[in-house]
Amino acid sequence: MSRAKLDSIRAAGPAILPSLLQCDFGDLRTEVEKLTAAGTRVLHLDVMDGHFVPNLTYGMPIVEGLRRHTDLPLDVHLMISDPIAYAQPMVDAGADLLTFHVEAVEDCVETAGKIRDMGVGVGVAINPDTDFAKLDCCLDSVDMVLVMSVNAGFGGQKFNPVSLDRLRSLKERKPDLLLEIDGGIKAETIGDARAAGCDLFVVGSAIFGQHDYETAINELTQAMHGSPPQSGVQS
């Protein structure tokens, strides 16, 4: 079932994925309805454990609650020290694509295989300061690479352009691999990421910091395709 959702994620690209970390959790159902009405096709969830990264966010109950209110694919980014310990509970809660960090595991091929056996899509993420070569061994074992353009879990960072070089390299080496970027994505950066070969763009404040989600997403979409932003919404 979830592997079928992976096909819908592929078909959605290039796509903007709202990061629900910045949404109104006091009215989560309405937030999802507004995002769906604005044209969202995939939702992104950032799971942080307070150990691998300094922030602490949410766990399975939020994923399960979202699944009750939407059929959209749920792209779950595990910024946690022991991704396998929580992978199956996340799948049971409704995750369709699970991404673990290469920095968090000793054997990324083994980790990817265990997640794949759970019947969901598999992604691997890498921080900008991590040796890019660490990905080499697992590129044939995953469906997606999440190229972080900031270090995971730390707020207020600037977009790191090394991510663009990494996207271009991955697109050249593995043209069928899904590529995702997360961190500092807004109207000023999304076009360069798309030109570098990215398929999925995780966006937080450039959507949730705006009053009208549809207008914000439309402006980001225009910028993604190289069109100048329309007046009205600031990213």
Salt bridges, closest charged atoms under 4 A:
GLU31 OE1 - LYS34 NZ 3.78
GLU33 OE2 - ARG29 NE 3.70
ASP46 OD1 - HIS44 NE2 2.93
ASP46 OD1 - HIS77 ND1 3.16
ASP75 OD2 - HIS44 ND1 2.74
ASP96 OD2 - LYS5 NZ 3.78
ASP96 OD2 - ARG67 NH2 2.60
GLU103 OE1 - HIS101 ND1 2.80
GLU110 OE2 - LYS114 NZ 3.45
ASP136 OD1 - ARG173 NH2 2.78
ASP140 OD1 - LYS174 NZ 2.33
ASP143 OD2 - ARG3 NH1 2.85
ASP143 OD1 - ARG10 NH2 3.87
ASP143 OD1 - ARG116 NH1 3.53
ASP165 OD1 - ARG168 NH2 2.68
GLU180 OE2 - HIS44 ND1 3.99
ASP182 OD2 - HIS44 NE2 3.67
ASP182 OD2 - HIS77 ND1 3.87
ASP199 OD2 - LYS171 NZ 3.79
ASP199 OD1 - ARG194 NH1 3.91
